Amino acid sequence: MRHAAVWHGLDWKTAKAIDFRQMQRTLGPPELDGVRMLAMDEFAIQRGHRYATVIIDPERKRVLWVGRGRRKAWNSWKR
């Protein structure tokens, strides 16, 4: 991301925002049809206290959602 930002003369945060919007348009919301079971894991992004949460469909071995933070992130995903 950093190299692409420098190449195009953009701030890193601007390049990240463009990438994020493109991924949202390309991938859209996760397809939940047929999902019978969910699994959740939290993992450290870097040393220290920066974490992310991932929600997966363990039967199909698919990642459904990844978000920053710990359990509070899961609450923003489920509707």
PDB file of N, CA, C and O in Angstrom:
ATOM      1  N   MET A   1       0.827  -1.178   0.000  1.00  0.00           N
ATOM      2  CA  MET A   1       0.000   0.000   0.000  1.00  0.00           C
ATOM      3  C   MET A   1       0.882   1.257   0.000  1.00  0.00           C
ATOM      4  O   MET A   1       0.639   2.218  -0.730  1.00  0.00           O
ATOM      5  N   ARG A   2       1.892   1.208   0.829  1.00  0.00           N
ATOM      6  CA  ARG A   2       2.781   2.382   0.947  1.00  0.00           C
ATOM      7  C   ARG A   2       3.470   2.676  -0.383  1.00  0.00           C
ATOM      8  O   ARG A   2       3.561   3.833  -0.793  1.00  0.00           O
ATOM      9  N   HIS A   3       3.951   1.640  -1.052  1.00  0.00           N
ATOM     10  CA  HIS A   3       4.650   1.838  -2.327  1.00  0.00           C
ATOM     11  C   HIS A   3       3.708   2.407  -3.398  1.00  0.00           C
ATOM     12  O   HIS A   3       4.101   3.278  -4.174  1.00  0.00           O
ATOM     13  N   ALA A   4       2.489   1.922  -3.433  1.00  0.00           N
ATOM     14  CA  ALA A   4       1.513   2.441  -4.400  1.00  0.00           C
ATOM     15  C   ALA A   4       1.198   3.902  -4.100  1.00  0.00           C
ATOM     16  O   ALA A   4       1.058   4.703  -5.026  1.00  0.00           O
ATOM     17  N   ALA A   5       1.084   4.261  -2.831  1.00  0.00           N
ATOM     18  CA  ALA A   5       0.807   5.646  -2.454  1.00  0.00           C
ATOM     19  C   ALA A   5       1.943   6.558  -2.895  1.00  0.00           C
ATOM     20  O   ALA A   5       1.701   7.628  -3.452  1.00  0.00           O
ATOM     21  N   VAL A   6       3.170   6.143  -2.650  1.00  0.00           N
ATOM     22  CA  VAL A   6       4.330   6.955  -3.056  1.00  0.00           C
ATOM     23  C   VAL A   6       4.376   7.078  -4.573  1.00  0.00           C
ATOM     24  O   VAL A   6       4.609   8.165  -5.102  1.00  0.00           O
ATOM     25  N   TRP A   7       4.157   5.977  -5.270  1.00  0.00           N
ATOM     26  CA  TRP A   7       4.194   5.970  -6.742  1.00  0.00           C
ATOM     27  C   TRP A   7       3.208   6.985  -7.328  1.00  0.00           C
ATOM     28  O   TRP A   7       3.523   7.679  -8.295  1.00  0.00           O
ATOM     29  N   HIS A   8       2.007   7.065  -6.731  1.00  0.00           N
ATOM     30  CA  HIS A   8       0.970   7.956  -7.260  1.00  0.00           C
ATOM     31  C   HIS A   8       0.951   9.323  -6.573  1.00  0.00           C
ATOM     32  O   HIS A   8       0.113  10.167  -6.892  1.00  0.00           O
ATOM     33  N   GLY A   9       1.862   9.540  -5.645  1.00  0.00           N
ATOM     34  CA  GLY A   9       1.931  10.834  -4.967  1.00  0.00           C
ATOM     35  C   GLY A   9       0.771  11.074  -4.015  1.00  0.00           C
ATOM     36  O   GLY A   9       0.309  12.205  -3.864  1.00  0.00           O
ATOM     37  N   LEU A  10       0.304  10.021  -3.379  1.00  0.00           N
ATOM     38  CA  LEU A  10      -0.822  10.126  -2.446  1.00  0.00           C
ATOM     39  C   LEU A  10      -0.362   9.898  -1.018  1.00  0.00           C
ATOM     40  O   LEU A  10       0.657   9.253  -0.769  1.00  0.00           O
ATOM     41  N   ASP A  11      -1.123  10.432  -0.097  1.00  0.00           N
ATOM     42  CA  ASP A  11      -0.925  10.123   1.306  1.00  0.00           C
ATOM     43  C   ASP A  11      -1.312   8.661   1.522  1.00  0.00           C
ATOM     44  O   ASP A  11      -2.210   8.147   0.854  1.00  0.00           O
ATOM     45  N   TRP A  12      -0.639   7.999   2.449  1.00  0.00           N
ATOM     46  CA  TRP A  12      -0.915   6.587   2.716  1.00  0.00           C
ATOM     47  C   TRP A  12      -2.377   6.368   3.083  1.00  0.00           C
ATOM     48  O   TRP A  12      -2.986   5.397   2.633  1.00  0.00           O
ATOM     49  N   LYS A  13      -2.947   7.252   3.890  1.00  0.00           N
ATOM     50  CA  LYS A  13      -4.341   7.086   4.310  1.00  0.00           C
ATOM     51  C   LYS A  13      -5.304   7.221   3.135  1.00  0.00           C
ATOM     52  O   LYS A  13      -6.328   6.540   3.092  1.00  0.00           O
ATOM     53  N   THR A  14      -4.986   8.084   2.193  1.00  0.00           N
ATOM     54  CA  THR A  14      -5.819   8.240   1.006  1.00  0.00           C
ATOM     55  C   THR A  14      -5.792   6.966   0.161  1.00  0.00           C
ATOM     56  O   THR A  14      -6.831   6.493  -0.299  1.00  0.00           O
ATOM     57  N   ALA A  15      -4.604   6.425  -0.034  1.00  0.00           N
ATOM     58  CA  ALA A  15      -4.481   5.183  -0.803  1.00  0.00           C
ATOM     59  C   ALA A  15      -5.231   4.047  -0.116  1.00  0.00           C
ATOM     60  O   ALA A  15      -5.879   3.239  -0.782  1.00  0.00           O
ATOM     61  N   LYS A  16      -5.149   3.981   1.189  1.00  0.00           N
ATOM     62  CA  LYS A  16      -5.849   2.936   1.949  1.00  0.00           C
ATOM     63  C   LYS A  16      -7.365   3.091   1.800  1.00  0.00           C
ATOM     64  O   LYS A  16      -8.077   2.099   1.640  1.00  0.00           O
ATOM     65  N   ALA A  17      -7.856   4.323   1.854  1.00  0.00           N
ATOM     66  CA  ALA A  17      -9.295   4.572   1.703  1.00  0.00           C
ATOM     67  C   ALA A  17      -9.774   4.175   0.309  1.00  0.00           C
ATOM     68  O   ALA A  17     -10.854   3.602   0.168  1.00  0.00           O
ATOM     69  N   ILE A  18      -8.988   4.473  -0.716  1.00  0.00           N
ATOM     70  CA  ILE A  18      -9.343   4.080  -2.081  1.00  0.00           C
ATOM     71  C   ILE A  18      -9.398   2.567  -2.199  1.00  0.00           C
ATOM     72  O   ILE A  18     -10.333   2.022  -2.786  1.00  0.00           O
ATOM     73  N   ASP A  19      -8.410   1.892  -1.652  1.00  0.00           N
ATOM     74  CA  ASP A  19      -8.368   0.429  -1.683  1.00  0.00           C
ATOM     75  C   ASP A  19      -9.567  -0.168  -0.955  1.00  0.00           C
ATOM     76  O   ASP A  19     -10.183  -1.116  -1.440  1.00  0.00           O
ATOM     77  N   PHE A  20      -9.894   0.382   0.202  1.00  0.00           N
ATOM     78  CA  PHE A  20     -11.022  -0.113   0.993  1.00  0.00           C
ATOM     79  C   PHE A  20     -12.333   0.029   0.225  1.00  0.00           C
ATOM     80  O   PHE A  20     -13.134  -0.905   0.197  1.00  0.00           O
ATOM     81  N   ARG A  21     -12.561   1.186  -0.398  1.00  0.00           N
ATOM     82  CA  ARG A  21     -13.797   1.396  -1.171  1.00  0.00           C
ATOM     83  C   ARG A  21     -13.876   0.429  -2.352  1.00  0.00           C
ATOM     84  O   ARG A  21     -14.940  -0.115  -2.646  1.00  0.00           O
ATOM     85  N   GLN A  22     -12.751   0.220  -3.022  1.00  0.00           N
ATOM     86  CA  GLN A  22     -12.732  -0.700  -4.155  1.00  0.00           C
ATOM     87  C   GLN A  22     -13.046  -2.126  -3.721  1.00  0.00           C
ATOM     88  O   GLN A  22     -13.784  -2.842  -4.398  1.00  0.00           O
ATOM     89  N   MET A  23     -12.485  -2.531  -2.593  1.00  0.00           N
ATOM     90  CA  MET A  23     -12.767  -3.882  -2.099  1.00  0.00           C
ATOM     91  C   MET A  23     -14.235  -4.029  -1.721  1.00  0.00           C
ATOM     92  O   MET A  23     -14.829  -5.080  -1.961  1.00  0.00           O
ATOM     93  N   GLN A  24     -14.830  -2.994  -1.135  1.00  0.00           N
ATOM     94  CA  GLN A  24     -16.254  -3.054  -0.797  1.00  0.00           C
ATOM     95  C   GLN A  24     -17.098  -3.198  -2.054  1.00  0.00           C
ATOM     96  O   GLN A  24     -18.043  -3.987  -2.080  1.00  0.00           O
ATOM     97  N   ARG A  25     -16.762  -2.440  -3.101  1.00  0.00           N
ATOM     98  CA  ARG A  25     -17.524  -2.523  -4.351  1.00  0.00           C
ATOM     99  C   ARG A  25     -17.335  -3.880  -5.019  1.00  0.00           C
ATOM    100  O   ARG A  25     -18.291  -4.453  -5.542  1.00  0.00           O
ATOM    101  N   THR A  26     -16.120  -4.390  -5.007  1.00  0.00           N
ATOM    102  CA  THR A  26     -15.815  -5.644  -5.680  1.00  0.00           C
ATOM    103  C   THR A  26     -16.384  -6.845  -4.937  1.00  0.00           C
ATOM    104  O   THR A  26     -17.011  -7.714  -5.542  1.00  0.00           O
ATOM    105  N   LEU A  27     -16.166  -6.893  -3.628  1.00  0.00           N
ATOM    106  CA  LEU A  27     -16.551  -8.072  -2.858  1.00  0.00           C
ATOM    107  C   LEU A  27     -17.975  -8.008  -2.333  1.00  0.00           C
ATOM    108  O   LEU A  27     -18.655  -9.033  -2.277  1.00  0.00           O
ATOM    109  N   GLY A  28     -18.435  -6.841  -1.952  1.00  0.00           N
ATOM    110  CA  GLY A  28     -19.778  -6.700  -1.410  1.00  0.00           C
ATOM    111  C   GLY A  28     -19.926  -7.410  -0.081  1.00  0.00           C
ATOM    112  O   GLY A  28     -18.937  -7.849   0.506  1.00  0.00           O
ATOM    113  N   PRO A  29     -21.155  -7.525   0.399  1.00  0.00           N
ATOM    114  CA  PRO A  29     -21.380  -8.216   1.672  1.00  0.00           C
ATOM    115  C   PRO A  29     -21.163  -9.718   1.513  1.00  0.00           C
ATOM    116  O   PRO A  29     -21.269 -10.242   0.404  1.00  0.00           O
ATOM    117  N   PRO A  30     -20.863 -10.410   2.596  1.00  0.00           N
ATOM    118  CA  PRO A  30     -20.625 -11.852   2.489  1.00  0.00           C
ATOM    119  C   PRO A  30     -21.896 -12.614   2.144  1.00  0.00           C
ATOM    120  O   PRO A  30     -22.990 -12.236   2.565  1.00  0.00           O
ATOM    121  N   GLU A  31     -21.749 -13.672   1.389  1.00  0.00           N
ATOM    122  CA  GLU A  31     -22.867 -14.538   1.032  1.00  0.00           C
ATOM    123  C   GLU A  31     -23.106 -15.509   2.188  1.00  0.00           C
ATOM    124  O   GLU A  31     -22.245 -16.334   2.494  1.00  0.00           O
ATOM    125  N   LEU A  32     -24.263 -15.414   2.823  1.00  0.00           N
ATOM    126  CA  LEU A  32     -24.532 -16.209   4.014  1.00  0.00           C
ATOM    127  C   LEU A  32     -25.482 -17.371   3.770  1.00  0.00           C
ATOM    128  O   LEU A  32     -25.781 -18.123   4.697  1.00  0.00           O
ATOM    129  N   ASP A  33     -25.966 -17.535   2.535  1.00  0.00           N
ATOM    130  CA  ASP A  33     -26.864 -18.653   2.239  1.00  0.00           C
ATOM    131  C   ASP A  33     -26.143 -19.967   2.484  1.00  0.00           C
ATOM    132  O   ASP A  33     -25.018 -20.160   2.021  1.00  0.00           O
ATOM    133  N   GLY A  34     -26.777 -20.853   3.198  1.00  0.00           N
ATOM    134  CA  GLY A  34     -26.209 -22.164   3.463  1.00  0.00           C
ATOM    135  C   GLY A  34     -25.259 -22.216   4.643  1.00  0.00           C
ATOM    136  O   GLY A  34     -24.774 -23.292   4.991  1.00  0.00           O
ATOM    137  N   VAL A  35     -24.982 -21.080   5.266  1.00  0.00           N
ATOM    138  CA  VAL A  35     -24.094 -21.086   6.431  1.00  0.00           C
ATOM    139  C   VAL A  35     -24.864 -21.657   7.609  1.00  0.00           C
ATOM    140  O   VAL A  35     -25.906 -21.123   7.990  1.00  0.00           O
ATOM    141  N   ARG A  36     -24.362 -22.731   8.182  1.00  0.00           N
ATOM    142  CA  ARG A  36     -25.020 -23.368   9.311  1.00  0.00           C
ATOM    143  C   ARG A  36     -24.286 -23.143  10.620  1.00  0.00           C
ATOM    144  O   ARG A  36     -24.863 -23.279  11.699  1.00  0.00           O
ATOM    145  N   MET A  37     -23.010 -22.798  10.518  1.00  0.00           N
ATOM    146  CA  MET A  37     -22.184 -22.667  11.714  1.00  0.00           C
ATOM    147  C   MET A  37     -21.196 -21.519  11.505  1.00  0.00           C
ATOM    148  O   MET A  37     -20.686 -21.317  10.403  1.00  0.00           O
ATOM    149  N   LEU A  38     -20.936 -20.771  12.581  1.00  0.00           N
ATOM    150  CA  LEU A  38     -19.947 -19.703  12.543  1.00  0.00           C
ATOM    151  C   LEU A  38     -18.857 -19.989  13.563  1.00  0.00           C
ATOM    152  O   LEU A  38     -19.110 -20.595  14.604  1.00  0.00           O
ATOM    153  N   ALA A  39     -17.661 -19.554  13.259  1.00  0.00           N
ATOM    154  CA  ALA A  39     -16.557 -19.631  14.215  1.00  0.00           C
ATOM    155  C   ALA A  39     -15.912 -18.248  14.268  1.00  0.00           C
ATOM    156  O   ALA A  39     -15.848 -17.541  13.262  1.00  0.00           O
ATOM    157  N   MET A  40     -15.441 -17.877  15.445  1.00  0.00           N
ATOM    158  CA  MET A  40     -14.848 -16.559  15.633  1.00  0.00           C
ATOM    159  C   MET A  40     -13.479 -16.724  16.273  1.00  0.00           C
ATOM    160  O   MET A  40     -13.280 -17.589  17.126  1.00  0.00           O
ATOM    161  N   ASP A  41     -12.542 -15.890  15.857  1.00  0.00           N
ATOM    162  CA  ASP A  41     -11.218 -15.889  16.467  1.00  0.00           C
ATOM    163  C   ASP A  41     -10.739 -14.451  16.545  1.00  0.00           C
ATOM    164  O   ASP A  41     -11.107 -13.607  15.728  1.00  0.00           O
ATOM    165  N   GLU A  42      -9.927 -14.198  17.523  1.00  0.00           N
ATOM    166  CA  GLU A  42      -9.287 -12.890  17.680  1.00  0.00           C
ATOM    167  C   GLU A  42      -7.796 -13.113  17.577  1.00  0.00           C
ATOM    168  O   GLU A  42      -7.265 -14.090  18.105  1.00  0.00           O
ATOM    169  N   PHE A  43      -7.117 -12.199  16.893  1.00  0.00           N
ATOM    170  CA  PHE A  43      -5.679 -12.358  16.739  1.00  0.00           C
ATOM    171  C   PHE A  43      -4.999 -10.998  16.814  1.00  0.00           C
ATOM    172  O   PHE A  43      -5.599  -9.967  16.511  1.00  0.00           O
ATOM    173  N   ALA A  44      -3.733 -11.021  17.224  1.00  0.00           N
ATOM    174  CA  ALA A  44      -2.947  -9.792  17.329  1.00  0.00           C
ATOM    175  C   ALA A  44      -2.480  -9.374  15.940  1.00  0.00           C
ATOM    176  O   ALA A  44      -2.003 -10.201  15.163  1.00  0.00           O
ATOM    177  N   ILE A  45      -2.619  -8.089  15.634  1.00  0.00           N
ATOM    178  CA  ILE A  45      -2.156  -7.563  14.356  1.00  0.00           C
ATOM    179  C   ILE A  45      -0.667  -7.251  14.449  1.00  0.00           C
ATOM    180  O   ILE A  45       0.101  -7.568  13.541  1.00  0.00           O
ATOM    181  N   GLN A  46      -0.271  -6.637  15.541  1.00  0.00           N
ATOM    182  CA  GLN A  46       1.124  -6.296  15.797  1.00  0.00           C
ATOM    183  C   GLN A  46       1.389  -6.564  17.263  1.00  0.00           C
ATOM    184  O   GLN A  46       0.480  -6.901  18.022  1.00  0.00           O
ATOM    185  N   ARG A  47       2.621  -6.414  17.646  1.00  0.00           N
ATOM    186  CA  ARG A  47       2.911  -6.523  19.072  1.00  0.00           C
ATOM    187  C   ARG A  47       2.179  -5.413  19.807  1.00  0.00           C
ATOM    188  O   ARG A  47       1.970  -4.326  19.269  1.00  0.00           O
ATOM    189  N   GLY A  48       1.805  -5.693  21.000  1.00  0.00           N
ATOM    190  CA  GLY A  48       1.054  -4.693  21.755  1.00  0.00           C
ATOM    191  C   GLY A  48      -0.397  -5.082  21.848  1.00  0.00           C
ATOM    192  O   GLY A  48      -0.728  -6.263  21.958  1.00  0.00           O
ATOM    193  N   HIS A  49      -1.260  -4.093  21.804  1.00  0.00           N
ATOM    194  CA  HIS A  49      -2.680  -4.342  22.035  1.00  0.00           C
ATOM    195  C   HIS A  49      -3.531  -3.985  20.829  1.00  0.00           C
ATOM    196  O   HIS A  49      -4.589  -3.376  20.987  1.00  0.00           O
ATOM    197  N   ARG A  50      -3.100  -4.344  19.640  1.00  0.00           N
ATOM    198  CA  ARG A  50      -3.893  -4.132  18.433  1.00  0.00           C
ATOM    199  C   ARG A  50      -4.383  -5.494  17.957  1.00  0.00           C
ATOM    200  O   ARG A  50      -3.590  -6.376  17.627  1.00  0.00           O
ATOM    201  N   TYR A  51      -5.681  -5.644  17.927  1.00  0.00           N
ATOM    202  CA  TYR A  51      -6.276  -6.941  17.616  1.00  0.00           C
ATOM    203  C   TYR A  51      -7.257  -6.824  16.463  1.00  0.00           C
ATOM    204  O   TYR A  51      -7.690  -5.728  16.104  1.00  0.00           O
ATOM    205  N   ALA A  52      -7.599  -7.956  15.895  1.00  0.00           N
ATOM    206  CA  ALA A  52      -8.648  -8.053  14.893  1.00  0.00           C
ATOM    207  C   ALA A  52      -9.482  -9.286  15.216  1.00  0.00           C
ATOM    208  O   ALA A  52      -9.026 -10.214  15.886  1.00  0.00           O
ATOM    209  N   THR A  53     -10.704  -9.269  14.725  1.00  0.00           N
ATOM    210  CA  THR A  53     -11.626 -10.385  14.898  1.00  0.00           C
ATOM    211  C   THR A  53     -11.956 -10.928  13.512  1.00  0.00           C
ATOM    212  O   THR A  53     -12.162 -10.159  12.574  1.00  0.00           O
ATOM    213  N   VAL A  54     -12.006 -12.230  13.386  1.00  0.00           N
ATOM    214  CA  VAL A  54     -12.371 -12.856  12.116  1.00  0.00           C
ATOM    215  C   VAL A  54     -13.532 -13.810  12.364  1.00  0.00           C
ATOM    216  O   VAL A  54     -13.541 -14.551  13.347  1.00  0.00           O
ATOM    217  N   ILE A  55     -14.512 -13.784  11.464  1.00  0.00           N
ATOM    218  CA  ILE A  55     -15.660 -14.685  11.496  1.00  0.00           C
ATOM    219  C   ILE A  55     -15.536 -15.595  10.276  1.00  0.00           C
ATOM    220  O   ILE A  55     -15.373 -15.117   9.153  1.00  0.00           O
ATOM    221  N   ILE A  56     -15.614 -16.911  10.500  1.00  0.00           N
ATOM    222  CA  ILE A  56     -15.465 -17.850   9.391  1.00  0.00           C
ATOM    223  C   ILE A  56     -16.615 -18.844   9.364  1.00  0.00           C
ATOM    224  O   ILE A  56     -17.310 -19.056  10.357  1.00  0.00           O
ATOM    225  N   ASP A  57     -16.792 -19.441   8.200  1.00  0.00           N
ATOM    226  CA  ASP A  57     -17.687 -20.584   8.013  1.00  0.00           C
ATOM    227  C   ASP A  57     -16.767 -21.803   8.020  1.00  0.00           C
ATOM    228  O   ASP A  57     -16.122 -22.086   7.010  1.00  0.00           O
ATOM    229  N   PRO A  58     -16.691 -22.533   9.140  1.00  0.00           N
ATOM    230  CA  PRO A  58     -15.724 -23.627   9.235  1.00  0.00           C
ATOM    231  C   PRO A  58     -16.029 -24.814   8.319  1.00  0.00           C
ATOM    232  O   PRO A  58     -15.117 -25.559   7.959  1.00  0.00           O
ATOM    233  N   GLU A  59     -17.288 -24.999   7.938  1.00  0.00           N
ATOM    234  CA  GLU A  59     -17.623 -26.117   7.063  1.00  0.00           C
ATOM    235  C   GLU A  59     -17.095 -25.898   5.643  1.00  0.00           C
ATOM    236  O   GLU A  59     -16.596 -26.829   5.010  1.00  0.00           O
ATOM    237  N   ARG A  60     -17.207 -24.677   5.155  1.00  0.00           N
ATOM    238  CA  ARG A  60     -16.739 -24.358   3.803  1.00  0.00           C
ATOM    239  C   ARG A  60     -15.333 -23.763   3.793  1.00  0.00           C
ATOM    240  O   ARG A  60     -14.749 -23.541   2.733  1.00  0.00           O
ATOM    241  N   LYS A  61     -14.803 -23.510   4.981  1.00  0.00           N
ATOM    242  CA  LYS A  61     -13.471 -22.916   5.130  1.00  0.00           C
ATOM    243  C   LYS A  61     -13.384 -21.581   4.401  1.00  0.00           C
ATOM    244  O   LYS A  61     -12.483 -21.349   3.595  1.00  0.00           O
ATOM    245  N   ARG A  62     -14.361 -20.696   4.710  1.00  0.00           N
ATOM    246  CA  ARG A  62     -14.430 -19.368   4.096  1.00  0.00           C
ATOM    247  C   ARG A  62     -14.388 -18.307   5.171  1.00  0.00           C
ATOM    248  O   ARG A  62     -15.010 -18.443   6.225  1.00  0.00           O
ATOM    249  N   VAL A  63     -13.650 -17.253   4.894  1.00  0.00           N
ATOM    250  CA  VAL A  63     -13.665 -16.074   5.760  1.00  0.00           C
ATOM    251  C   VAL A  63     -14.882 -15.248   5.373  1.00  0.00           C
ATOM    252  O   VAL A  63     -15.061 -14.913   4.202  1.00  0.00           O
ATOM    253  N   LEU A  64     -15.721 -14.919   6.352  1.00  0.00           N
ATOM    254  CA  LEU A  64     -16.918 -14.132   6.089  1.00  0.00           C
ATOM    255  C   LEU A  64     -16.733 -12.666   6.422  1.00  0.00           C
ATOM    256  O   LEU A  64     -17.318 -11.793   5.781  1.00  0.00           O
ATOM    257  N   TRP A  65     -15.910 -12.399   7.435  1.00  0.00           N
ATOM    258  CA  TRP A  65     -15.762 -11.019   7.888  1.00  0.00           C
ATOM    259  C   TRP A  65     -14.496 -10.889   8.724  1.00  0.00           C
ATOM    260  O   TRP A  65     -14.149 -11.795   9.481  1.00  0.00           O
ATOM    261  N   VAL A  66     -13.809  -9.760   8.586  1.00  0.00           N
ATOM    262  CA  VAL A  66     -12.651  -9.422   9.417  1.00  0.00           C
ATOM    263  C   VAL A  66     -12.818  -7.980   9.838  1.00  0.00           C
ATOM    264  O   VAL A  66     -13.149  -7.125   9.017  1.00  0.00           O
ATOM    265  N   GLY A  67     -12.593  -7.701  11.110  1.00  0.00           N
ATOM    266  CA  GLY A  67     -12.722  -6.331  11.600  1.00  0.00           C
ATOM    267  C   GLY A  67     -11.694  -6.030  12.678  1.00  0.00           C
ATOM    268  O   GLY A  67     -11.190  -6.930  13.351  1.00  0.00           O
ATOM    269  N   ARG A  68     -11.400  -4.768  12.827  1.00  0.00           N
ATOM    270  CA  ARG A  68     -10.478  -4.353  13.877  1.00  0.00           C
ATOM    271  C   ARG A  68     -11.133  -4.458  15.234  1.00  0.00           C
ATOM    272  O   ARG A  68     -12.351  -4.345  15.371  1.00  0.00           O
ATOM    273  N   GLY A  69     -10.311  -4.675  16.219  1.00  0.00           N
ATOM    274  CA  GLY A  69     -10.806  -4.734  17.580  1.00  0.00           C
ATOM    275  C   GLY A  69     -11.133  -6.145  17.993  1.00  0.00           C
ATOM    276  O   GLY A  69     -10.919  -7.108  17.256  1.00  0.00           O
ATOM    277  N   ARG A  70     -11.653  -6.235  19.182  1.00  0.00           N
ATOM    278  CA  ARG A  70     -11.968  -7.551  19.713  1.00  0.00           C
ATOM    279  C   ARG A  70     -13.459  -7.796  19.628  1.00  0.00           C
ATOM    280  O   ARG A  70     -14.070  -7.483  18.606  1.00  0.00           O
ATOM    281  N   ARG A  71     -14.049  -8.334  20.642  1.00  0.00           N
ATOM    282  CA  ARG A  71     -15.445  -8.778  20.593  1.00  0.00           C
ATOM    283  C   ARG A  71     -16.432  -7.688  20.182  1.00  0.00           C
ATOM    284  O   ARG A  71     -17.462  -7.997  19.583  1.00  0.00           O
ATOM    285  N   LYS A  72     -16.149  -6.441  20.482  1.00  0.00           N
ATOM    286  CA  LYS A  72     -17.090  -5.389  20.102  1.00  0.00           C
ATOM    287  C   LYS A  72     -17.274  -5.325  18.591  1.00  0.00           C
ATOM    288  O   LYS A  72     -18.322  -4.893  18.111  1.00  0.00           O
ATOM    289  N   ALA A  73     -16.254  -5.755  17.832  1.00  0.00           N
ATOM    290  CA  ALA A  73     -16.359  -5.752  16.378  1.00  0.00           C
ATOM    291  C   ALA A  73     -17.434  -6.732  15.915  1.00  0.00           C
ATOM    292  O   ALA A  73     -18.150  -6.451  14.953  1.00  0.00           O
ATOM    293  N   TRP A  74     -17.557  -7.869  16.579  1.00  0.00           N
ATOM    294  CA  TRP A  74     -18.561  -8.862  16.221  1.00  0.00           C
ATOM    295  C   TRP A  74     -19.957  -8.281  16.347  1.00  0.00           C
ATOM    296  O   TRP A  74     -20.827  -8.576  15.528  1.00  0.00           O
ATOM    297  N   ASN A  75     -20.182  -7.453  17.367  1.00  0.00           N
ATOM    298  CA  ASN A  75     -21.508  -6.872  17.566  1.00  0.00           C
ATOM    299  C   ASN A  75     -21.901  -5.960  16.420  1.00  0.00           C
ATOM    300  O   ASN A  75     -23.088  -5.830  16.121  1.00  0.00           O
ATOM    301  N   SER A  76     -20.938  -5.327  15.772  1.00  0.00           N
ATOM    302  CA  SER A  76     -21.266  -4.449  14.654  1.00  0.00           C
ATOM    303  C   SER A  76     -21.581  -5.263  13.393  1.00  0.00           C
ATOM    304  O   SER A  76     -22.210  -4.738  12.474  1.00  0.00           O
ATOM    305  N   TRP A  77     -21.157  -6.538  13.326  1.00  0.00           N
ATOM    306  CA  TRP A  77     -21.381  -7.350  12.147  1.00  0.00           C
ATOM    307  C   TRP A  77     -22.726  -8.034  12.181  1.00  0.00           C
ATOM    308  O   TRP A  77     -23.444  -8.052  11.181  1.00  0.00           O
ATOM    309  N   LYS A  78     -23.074  -8.597  13.324  1.00  0.00           N
ATOM    310  CA  LYS A  78     -24.349  -9.339  13.373  1.00  0.00           C
ATOM    311  C   LYS A  78     -25.504  -8.342  13.370  1.00  0.00           C
ATOM    312  O   LYS A  78     -25.431  -7.276  13.981  1.00  0.00           O
ATOM    313  N   ARG A  79     -26.547  -8.708  12.683  1.00  0.00           N
ATOM    314  CA  ARG A  79     -27.683  -7.776  12.540  1.00  0.00           C
ATOM    315  C   ARG A  79     -28.945  -8.404  13.035  1.00  0.00           C
ATOM    316  O   ARG A  79     -30.004  -7.777  12.996  1.00  0.00           O
TER     317      ARG A  79
END
